[in-house]
Amino acid sequence: MVTKYILLEKIEKCRKEMILLSNNHDFTSEAVVSSSMKLDELINLYQKLI
């Protein structure tokens, strides 16, 4: 089972990754959109836990 703290760490890591990607790619690029979707999934999981 994923704890809230581990999930928060994953969310933060993914958020930073998405920011880095968006600095080098358009917001609509596949890389940025994919990272954003991953971040959304992690946030949704976190919201289910709280």
N, C-alpha and C positions, 0 to 999 in steps of 0.2 A: 504494500500500500504506500502511495506517495503521500508524504506529509506536507502540510502547508508551507513549511520552511524550505523544503527541497523544491517545491513548486515555485515559490517566490524567487529562489535562486535561478531556476530555469527561465522564468519570465524575464528577469533582469538581464540574463545572458542573451536571450533572444531579442530583447528590446535594443540592446547595444549593437547586436549584429545587424538588425534592421536599419538602425541609424547609420552605421558604417556603409551598408549597401546603398542606402539612399543618397549618400554623399558621392558615390561613384556611378550610380545608375539613375535613370528616370524613375519616378514613383510608380509608373505603370509597367516597369520591366518585370519579367518573369521572376527574377531573383528577389526583388523587393516585395512583390505581391505574395510570393510563396512564403517568405519570412513573416509577412504580416498575417497570413492565414495561420501559420504555426503559432504566432503570438496570440491570436484570437482563441485558438483551441486551448492553449495553456491558461489563459485568463478565464475562459469558461469553466475549465476544470476547477480552478481555484475558487470561483464563485460557488460552485456546487459543494465545496468542502466547508465554506463558512456559513 
